[in-house]
Amino acid sequence: MIVLLIVFFSILTYIGLVVIKPLITRTIVGGLALILLLGSVGILTLHMADNYGTKEVTTTSQSSAVYTAGDLSAPYGMIIKSEIGQNTGNYVFVFRTSATEKTAQVQFKPTTTTILDVVDAVKKSADYQLTSRQKPVIITKTVRRVFFVNTDKIIV
């Protein structure tokens, strides 16, 4: 919508400064259209550069327990981790998601079959942390940007 406003104000500026003949009307219409055009471009620039009009919303959810990647009869649990790349702090893990699974599965492996999957994979990461919990759990933290006001979605 903001792009359409920029196009409209550009055309109105051209009409106001070039097509209209009376000097007073040309000055008023052209000047007002130019101010509105500059304001629209400024708002678009602020939105693109500084996420103007949006705020970060963080949601946290906790999943069910994580089960061992090792032998089910072992008295201890095990999660296998492997870092993706070098010094990235992003990991894939191998564990069971239920006690009845026969083999452990790779978890948090990014899918890269299409370009859209690659873009989404860059935005996601997995990490681990040692805690005093008795059983491991998966805690998912999602950070999204949302508009302050719903009408801003229409404009930008």
Backbone as a chain_set.jsonl record, in Angstrom:
{"seq": "MIVLLIVFFSILTYIGLVVIKPLITRTIVGGLALILLLGSVGILTLHMADNYGTKEVTTTSQSSAVYTAGDLSAPYGMIIKSEIGQNTGNYVFVFRTSATEKTAQVQFKPTTTTILDVVDAVKKSADYQLTSRQKPVIITKTVRRVFFVNTDKIIV", "coords": {"N": [[0.824, -1.191, 0.0], [1.958, 1.23, 0.764], [3.733, 1.626, -1.285], [2.023, 2.071, -3.412], [0.935, 4.475, -2.543], [3.225, 6.074, -2.711], [3.663, 6.045, -5.475], [1.272, 7.301, -6.295], [1.533, 9.851, -5.023], [3.818, 10.713, -6.329], [2.947, 10.997, -8.98], [0.979, 12.938, -8.525], [2.618, 15.007, -7.619], [4.085, 15.552, -9.943], [1.981, 16.383, -11.633], [1.12, 18.58, -10.143], [3.37, 20.294, -10.181], [4.119, 20.577, -12.862], [1.981, 20.339, -14.778], [-0.268, 21.897, -13.949], [-1.275, 25.234, -14.467], [-1.821, 27.87, -13.16], [0.083, 29.827, -10.901], [-0.203, 29.988, -8.03], [-1.939, 27.821, -7.425], [-0.377, 25.764, -8.472], [1.851, 25.898, -6.78], [0.712, 25.3, -4.256], [-0.588, 22.741, -4.618], [1.53, 21.224, -5.767], [3.543, 21.56, -3.804], [2.323, 20.479, -1.475], [1.852, 17.844, -2.361], [4.498, 17.055, -2.777], [5.524, 17.163, -0.16], [3.943, 15.154, 1.032], [4.832, 12.985, -0.508], [7.569, 12.849, 0.218], [7.216, 12.289, 2.939], [5.989, 9.737, 2.795], [8.027, 8.212, 1.578], [9.928, 8.515, 3.579], [8.685, 7.16, 5.765], [8.573, 4.56, 4.703], [11.314, 4.054, 4.444], [12.145, 4.191, 7.151], [10.696, 2.005, 8.122], [11.845, -0.149, 6.712], [14.564, 0.023, 7.451], [14.691, 0.298, 10.295], [12.646, -1.227, 11.338], [10.277, 0.201, 11.815], [7.26, 0.858, 13.484], [6.803, -1.683, 14.387], [7.053, -4.264, 16.891], [8.969, -6.491, 18.989], [7.844, -9.701, 19.829], [8.0, -12.212, 22.134], [7.569, -15.631, 22.553], [7.394, -18.46, 24.645], [7.548, -21.941, 24.863], [7.138, -25.159, 26.341], [8.048, -28.462, 25.693], [7.21, -31.995, 25.688], [8.935, -34.613, 27.5], [12.371, -35.617, 26.797], [13.881, -38.461, 25.43], [16.366, -41.021, 25.852], [19.166, -41.385, 23.594], [20.679, -43.526, 23.486], [21.145, -46.969, 24.475], [18.146, -48.483, 25.495], [17.993, -49.955, 27.811], [19.986, -49.031, 29.406], [21.186, -47.504, 32.456], [21.371, -44.779, 32.389], [20.722, -41.664, 30.686], [21.12, -40.389, 27.334], [22.037, -37.855, 25.089], [22.889, -37.041, 21.849], [24.945, -34.685, 20.392], [25.745, -32.476, 17.71], [27.642, -30.03, 16.214], [26.623, -27.64, 13.786], [28.51, -26.588, 11.198], [31.391, -24.514, 11.963], [32.118, -23.232, 15.065], [29.572, -22.006, 15.321], [27.57, -22.199, 17.167], [25.209, -23.474, 16.771], [23.275, -26.371, 16.723], [22.601, -29.853, 15.924], [20.615, -32.461, 17.229], [20.474, -35.812, 18.505], [18.025, -37.907, 19.586], [15.365, -39.713, 21.278], [11.891, -39.149, 20.864], [9.836, -40.311, 22.154], [9.228, -42.898, 24.591], [8.788, -45.321, 23.431], [9.923, -45.476, 20.919], [11.952, -47.146, 18.51], [14.491, -46.493, 17.397], [16.717, -43.735, 17.774], [16.159, -40.413, 16.538], [17.291, -37.819, 14.304], [17.129, -34.512, 15.358], [16.088, -31.135, 14.898], [17.416, -30.651, 12.523], [18.204, -28.647, 9.831], [16.131, -28.167, 6.984], [16.923, -28.148, 3.588], [15.92, -28.267, 0.981], [14.589, -26.58, -0.804], [14.902, -23.127, -1.876], [13.41, -21.5, -0.187], [13.318, -23.042, 2.11], [15.981, -22.887, 2.874], [16.195, -20.18, 3.533], [14.455, -20.089, 5.744], [15.841, -21.866, 7.395], [18.095, -20.444, 8.095], [17.09, -18.673, 9.918], [16.521, -20.162, 12.147], [17.672, -21.84, 15.096], [19.358, -24.185, 17.233], [20.193, -24.963, 20.528], [21.888, -26.038, 23.504], [21.703, -26.52, 27.057], [22.972, -26.91, 30.283], [21.179, -27.863, 33.119], [19.566, -28.006, 36.364], [17.532, -29.809, 36.23], [15.755, -32.923, 36.497], [14.913, -34.459, 34.339], [15.457, -34.14, 30.846], [14.107, -31.515, 28.778], [12.497, -29.956, 25.964], [12.657, -26.631, 25.189], [11.048, -24.204, 23.478], [11.67, -21.183, 21.975], [10.242, -18.452, 20.512], [10.667, -15.669, 18.526], [9.069, -12.97, 17.212], [8.141, -10.329, 14.981], [5.668, -7.918, 15.326], [3.063, -5.692, 14.274], [2.404, -2.512, 15.832], [-0.132, -1.358, 15.598], [-2.991, -2.612, 13.968], [-3.786, -1.422, 11.567], [-1.45, -0.534, 10.459], [-0.417, -2.669, 9.062], [-1.773, -2.622, 6.656], [-0.937, -0.258, 5.472], [1.896, -0.394, 5.293]], "CA": [[0.0, 0.0, 0.0], [2.818, 2.41, 0.826], [4.306, 1.807, -2.626], [0.973, 2.707, -4.209], [0.882, 5.875, -2.12], [4.396, 6.762, -3.268], [3.381, 6.243, -6.907], [0.213, 8.314, -6.397], [2.069, 11.168, -4.678], [4.758, 11.09, -7.393], [2.141, 11.495, -10.106], [0.365, 14.186, -8.079], [3.679, 16.022, -7.604], [4.335, 15.919, -11.342], [0.836, 17.176, -12.102], [1.104, 19.852, -9.423], [4.487, 21.173, -10.518], [4.342, 20.732, -14.304], [0.771, 20.433, -15.604], [-1.13, 23.001, -13.506], [-0.738, 26.505, -14.961], [-1.776, 28.994, -12.217], [1.232, 29.72, -9.996], [-0.63, 29.729, -6.64], [-2.445, 26.444, -7.363], [0.778, 24.898, -8.703], [2.669, 25.901, -5.574], [-0.003, 24.619, -3.172], [-0.769, 21.311, -4.936], [2.853, 20.615, -5.927], [4.232, 21.536, -2.51], [1.656, 19.513, -0.593], [2.122, 16.508, -2.888], [5.914, 16.773, -2.535], [5.661, 16.874, 1.277], [3.363, 13.828, 1.255], [5.733, 12.019, -1.136], [8.745, 12.711, 1.08], [6.781, 11.598, 4.15], [5.782, 8.318, 2.476], [9.348, 7.604, 1.393], [10.553, 8.474, 4.902], [8.08, 6.082, 6.551], [9.029, 3.296, 4.133], [12.729, 3.907, 4.797], [12.211, 3.85, 8.571], [10.197, 0.645, 8.319], [12.815, -1.109, 6.183], [15.841, 0.095, 8.151], [14.593, 0.194, 11.752], [11.403, -1.93, 11.701], [9.375, 1.215, 12.355], [5.876, 0.437, 13.607], [6.694, -3.057, 14.867], [7.719, -4.586, 18.157], [9.295, -7.901, 19.136], [7.033, -10.475, 20.758], [8.662, -13.479, 22.407], [6.752, -16.661, 23.19], [8.171, -19.61, 25.077], [6.733, -23.118, 25.153], [7.922, -26.308, 26.78], [7.495, -29.691, 25.143], [7.298, -33.177, 26.531], [10.285, -35.051, 27.855], [13.286, -36.135, 25.795], [14.314, -39.792, 25.848], [17.753, -41.326, 25.546], [19.563, -41.79, 22.247], [21.449, -44.755, 23.639], [20.437, -48.21, 24.763], [17.009, -48.251, 26.391], [18.181, -50.644, 29.09], [21.067, -48.391, 30.164], [20.666, -46.754, 33.604], [21.584, -43.35, 32.183], [20.214, -41.146, 29.424], [22.157, -39.818, 26.488], [21.657, -37.045, 23.924], [24.055, -36.839, 21.002], [24.899, -33.364, 19.759], [26.753, -32.211, 16.697], [27.547, -28.629, 15.797], [26.533, -27.374, 12.348], [29.551, -25.618, 10.872], [32.441, -24.351, 12.954], [31.918, -22.11, 15.99], [28.318, -21.323, 15.011], [26.659, -22.257, 18.305], [23.968, -24.086, 16.297], [23.483, -27.804, 16.844], [21.569, -30.859, 15.699], [20.63, -33.411, 18.331], [19.906, -37.133, 18.25], [17.364, -38.458, 20.763], [14.028, -40.254, 21.038], [10.834, -38.25, 21.323], [8.939, -41.091, 23.007], [9.907, -44.048, 25.191], [8.52, -46.524, 22.635], [10.635, -45.451, 19.64], [13.013, -48.161, 18.399], [15.773, -45.835, 17.176], [16.729, -42.286, 17.973], [16.083, -39.649, 15.295], [17.959, -36.514, 14.285], [16.193, -33.428, 15.639], [16.537, -29.759, 14.617], [18.222, -30.6, 11.31], [17.561, -27.736, 8.883], [15.829, -28.693, 5.657], [17.466, -27.241, 2.57], [15.558, -28.765, -0.338], [14.262, -25.442, -1.663], [15.49, -21.863, -1.423], [12.63, -21.013, 0.95], [13.767, -23.801, 3.274], [17.282, -22.347, 3.271], [15.931, -18.901, 4.194], [13.915, -20.403, 7.064], [16.873, -22.537, 8.185], [19.008, -19.429, 8.612], [16.432, -17.989, 11.021], [16.311, -21.081, 13.26], [18.87, -22.401, 15.698], [19.143, -25.058, 18.382], [21.292, -24.88, 21.485], [21.63, -26.831, 24.699], [22.122, -25.858, 28.284], [22.931, -27.797, 31.441], [20.341, -27.334, 34.192], [19.412, -28.91, 37.504], [16.34, -30.639, 36.027], [15.975, -34.361, 36.539], [14.688, -34.982, 32.993], [15.61, -33.075, 29.832], [12.924, -31.066, 28.045], [12.758, -29.019, 24.871], [12.015, -25.339, 25.377], [11.046, -23.495, 22.203], [11.531, -19.731, 22.124], [9.936, -17.859, 19.211], [10.692, -14.206, 18.512], [8.436, -12.463, 15.994], [7.853, -8.899, 14.944], [4.265, -7.639, 15.039], [2.774, -4.264, 14.169], [1.761, -1.896, 16.99], [-1.525, -1.147, 15.249], [-3.328, -3.466, 12.829], [-3.899, -0.648, 10.329], [-0.119, -0.381, 9.879], [-0.216, -3.756, 8.098], [-2.349, -2.218, 5.371], [-0.136, 0.834, 4.906], [3.249, -0.852, 4.952]], "C": [[0.87, 1.257, 0.0], [3.451, 2.685, -0.538], [3.283, 2.469, -3.538], [0.81, 4.182, -3.834], [2.054, 6.671, -2.687], [4.188, 7.036, -4.755], [2.343, 7.347, -7.083], [0.749, 9.709, -6.106], [3.102, 11.633, -5.704], [4.008, 11.666, -8.592], [1.502, 12.829, -9.747], [1.401, 15.314, -8.022], [3.989, 16.488, -9.028], [3.205, 16.807, -11.879], [0.846, 18.554, -11.445], [2.198, 20.802, -9.85], [4.633, 21.445, -12.018], [3.058, 21.039, -15.07], [-0.079, 21.643, -15.231], [-0.478, 24.332, -13.87], [-0.723, 27.636, -13.923], [-0.702, 28.779, -11.146], [0.817, 29.369, -8.571], [-1.096, 28.287, -6.492], [-1.291, 25.459, -7.55], [1.637, 24.787, -7.449], [2.006, 25.103, -4.453], [-0.082, 23.112, -3.444], [0.589, 20.611, -5.039], [3.61, 20.499, -4.61], [3.642, 20.522, -1.554], [1.932, 18.079, -1.055], [3.573, 16.106, -2.65], [6.162, 16.439, -1.066], [5.11, 15.484, 1.6], [4.236, 12.729, 0.65], [6.966, 11.782, -0.265], [8.4, 12.002, 2.392], [6.582, 10.109, 3.926], [7.107, 7.592, 2.297], [10.072, 7.506, 2.726], [10.001, 7.349, 5.768], [8.532, 4.723, 6.024], [10.488, 3.028, 4.49], [12.886, 3.522, 6.269], [11.746, 2.422, 8.832], [11.22, -0.39, 7.853], [14.104, -1.133, 7.002], [15.726, -0.216, 9.64], [13.348, -0.534, 12.236], [10.407, -0.994, 12.367], [7.944, 0.686, 12.368], [5.691, -0.989, 14.097], [7.41, -3.212, 16.201], [7.995, -6.08, 18.182], [8.381, -8.536, 20.17], [7.692, -11.833, 20.9], [7.693, -14.422, 23.093], [7.637, -17.853, 23.501], [7.222, -20.752, 25.384], [7.646, -24.28, 25.502], [7.253, -27.58, 26.275], [7.618, -30.83, 26.144], [8.758, -33.584, 26.733], [11.048, -35.585, 26.653], [13.806, -37.468, 26.311], [15.678, -40.109, 25.264], [17.976, -41.715, 24.089], [20.315, -43.108, 22.295], [20.561, -45.965, 23.863], [19.336, -47.952, 25.78], [17.181, -48.916, 27.755], [19.288, -50.023, 29.944], [20.48, -47.569, 31.309], [20.829, -45.235, 33.474], [20.988, -42.939, 30.836], [21.334, -40.508, 28.624], [21.507, -39.03, 25.348], [22.932, -36.804, 23.142], [23.892, -35.489, 20.32], [26.017, -33.262, 18.737], [26.56, -30.786, 16.214], [27.486, -28.526, 14.277], [27.545, -26.286, 12.035], [30.607, -25.574, 11.965], [32.191, -23.085, 13.759], [30.658, -21.318, 15.676], [27.39, -21.265, 16.216], [25.307, -22.84, 17.927], [24.194, -25.586, 16.182], [22.315, -28.598, 16.278], [21.733, -31.87, 16.82], [20.022, -34.725, 17.878], [19.339, -37.632, 19.567], [16.018, -39.029, 20.351], [13.007, -39.253, 21.562], [9.761, -38.988, 22.123], [9.691, -42.325, 23.496], [9.731, -45.31, 24.355], [9.232, -46.538, 21.288], [11.768, -46.468, 19.649], [14.39, -47.516, 18.266], [15.626, -44.337, 17.399], [16.773, -41.587, 16.616], [16.837, -38.33, 15.432], [16.89, -35.44, 14.451], [16.869, -32.097, 15.32], [17.484, -29.673, 13.426], [17.526, -29.678, 10.319], [17.299, -28.427, 7.543], [16.265, -27.676, 4.615], [17.125, -27.722, 1.172], [15.188, -27.644, -1.305], [14.891, -24.185, -1.087], [14.727, -21.289, -0.242], [13.004, -21.746, 2.225], [15.103, -23.274, 3.785], [17.098, -21.029, 4.016], [15.384, -19.143, 5.597], [14.964, -21.045, 7.962], [17.851, -21.54, 8.793], [18.418, -18.755, 9.855], [16.279, -18.865, 12.258], [17.644, -21.565, 13.809], [18.48, -23.276, 16.877], [20.388, -24.999, 19.249], [20.94, -25.758, 22.675], [22.19, -26.112, 25.913], [21.987, -26.866, 29.427], [22.135, -27.126, 32.55], [20.275, -28.346, 35.317], [18.165, -29.782, 37.39], [16.714, -32.115, 36.09], [15.83, -34.995, 35.151], [14.849, -33.847, 31.989], [14.284, -32.764, 29.151], [13.375, -30.137, 26.924], [11.966, -27.752, 25.146], [12.174, -24.569, 24.07], [10.775, -22.018, 22.464], [11.358, -19.141, 20.732], [9.904, -16.339, 19.357], [10.143, -13.744, 17.167], [8.262, -10.954, 16.113], [6.396, -8.729, 14.561], [4.075, -6.123, 15.003], [2.123, -3.777, 15.453], [0.251, -1.819, 16.776], [-1.83, -1.975, 14.008], [-3.448, -2.707, 11.512], [-2.523, -0.414, 9.685], [0.182, -1.494, 8.881], [-0.686, -3.341, 6.717], [-1.446, -1.18, 4.709], [1.22, 0.342, 4.443], [3.139, -2.185, 4.295]], "O": [[0.558, 2.234, -0.682], [3.676, 3.839, -0.902], [3.633, 3.33, -4.345], [0.577, 5.029, -4.697], [1.885, 7.819, -3.098], [4.499, 8.123, -5.241], [2.512, 8.23, -7.924], [0.463, 10.651, -6.845], [3.244, 12.836, -5.926], [4.395, 12.696, -9.144], [1.481, 13.749, -10.564], [1.083, 16.458, -8.347], [4.137, 17.685, -9.276], [3.451, 17.843, -12.496], [0.611, 19.567, -12.103], [1.978, 22.013, -9.879], [5.22, 22.457, -12.399], [3.055, 21.919, -15.931], [-0.564, 22.346, -16.118], [0.709, 24.543, -13.62], [0.296, 28.315, -13.802], [-0.591, 27.7, -10.565], [1.449, 28.509, -7.957], [-0.703, 27.601, -5.55], [-1.23, 24.437, -6.867], [2.095, 23.699, -7.1], [2.668, 24.317, -3.775], [0.312, 22.305, -2.602], [0.781, 19.536, -4.471], [4.239, 19.479, -4.33], [4.375, 19.786, -0.893], [2.212, 17.203, -0.237], [3.853, 14.944, -2.353], [6.93, 15.526, -0.762], [5.727, 14.726, 2.348], [4.366, 11.654, 1.236], [7.359, 10.637, -0.039], [9.194, 11.209, 2.899], [6.963, 9.299, 4.771], [7.288, 6.485, 2.804], [10.76, 6.518, 2.983], [10.766, 6.654, 6.437], [8.841, 3.828, 6.81], [10.853, 1.895, 4.805], [13.668, 2.631, 6.598], [12.324, 1.713, 9.655], [11.436, -1.396, 8.528], [14.675, -2.201, 7.221], [16.574, -0.919, 10.191], [13.022, -0.47, 13.421], [9.771, -1.35, 13.359], [7.474, 0.131, 11.376], [4.561, -1.463, 14.216], [8.254, -2.398, 16.577], [7.338, -6.85, 17.482], [8.167, -7.983, 21.249], [7.919, -12.527, 19.909], [7.068, -14.065, 24.092], [8.518, -18.211, 22.72], [6.218, -20.571, 26.073], [8.776, -24.372, 25.022], [6.042, -27.753, 26.411], [8.065, -30.652, 27.277], [9.677, -32.966, 26.197], [10.464, -35.954, 25.635], [14.134, -37.596, 27.491], [16.085, -39.505, 24.271], [17.104, -42.291, 23.44], [20.557, -43.732, 21.262], [19.388, -45.98, 23.49], [19.554, -47.291, 26.795], [16.58, -48.486, 28.74], [19.502, -50.444, 31.08], [19.399, -46.997, 31.166], [20.451, -44.496, 34.383], [20.779, -43.776, 29.958], [22.371, -40.135, 29.173], [20.548, -39.49, 24.726], [23.948, -36.406, 23.713], [22.845, -35.187, 19.748], [27.079, -33.869, 18.875], [25.455, -30.384, 15.849], [28.204, -29.231, 13.568], [27.442, -25.175, 12.555], [30.704, -26.484, 12.788], [32.066, -21.996, 13.198], [30.666, -20.089, 15.753], [26.524, -20.394, 16.293], [24.349, -22.713, 18.69], [25.191, -26.025, 15.608], [21.197, -28.097, 16.166], [22.84, -32.109, 17.303], [19.171, -34.76, 16.989], [20.067, -37.77, 20.551], [15.58, -38.851, 19.214], [13.232, -38.592, 22.576], [8.877, -38.359, 22.703], [10.674, -42.744, 22.885], [10.462, -46.28, 24.556], [9.148, -47.537, 20.573], [12.458, -46.638, 20.654], [15.342, -47.928, 18.929], [14.55, -43.763, 17.232], [17.353, -42.104, 15.661], [16.998, -37.798, 16.53], [15.868, -35.458, 13.765], [18.084, -31.962, 15.46], [18.269, -28.73, 13.326], [16.361, -29.905, 9.993], [18.138, -29.174, 7.039], [16.002, -26.482, 4.754], [17.947, -27.605, 0.263], [15.448, -27.753, -2.503], [15.356, -24.179, 0.053], [15.328, -20.654, 0.625], [13.011, -21.152, 3.304], [15.331, -23.222, 4.994], [17.768, -20.785, 5.02], [15.801, -18.475, 6.544], [14.978, -20.795, 9.167], [18.375, -21.767, 9.883], [19.157, -18.319, 10.738], [15.936, -18.355, 13.325], [18.624, -21.684, 13.074], [17.401, -23.121, 17.449], [21.509, -24.986, 18.741], [19.79, -26.171, 22.82], [23.033, -25.221, 25.805], [20.992, -27.586, 29.513], [22.377, -25.966, 32.885], [20.866, -29.422, 35.229], [17.782, -30.432, 38.363], [17.84, -32.501, 35.776], [16.535, -35.95, 34.824], [14.427, -32.721, 32.25], [13.445, -33.646, 28.971], [14.485, -29.607, 26.939], [10.748, -27.797, 25.317], [13.29, -24.316, 23.615], [9.781, -21.655, 23.092], [12.222, -19.306, 19.871], [9.198, -15.8, 20.209], [10.683, -14.085, 16.115], [8.241, -10.394, 17.209], [5.932, -9.323, 13.587], [4.831, -5.374, 15.622], [1.38, -4.518, 16.097], [-0.536, -2.169, 17.656], [-1.012, -2.033, 13.089], [-3.236, -3.287, 10.447], [-2.445, -0.126, 8.49], [0.957, -1.288, 7.947], [-0.054, -3.679, 5.716], [-1.223, -1.236, 3.5], [1.642, 0.631, 3.323], [4.153, -2.773, 3.918]]}, "num_chains": 1, "name": "protein.A"}
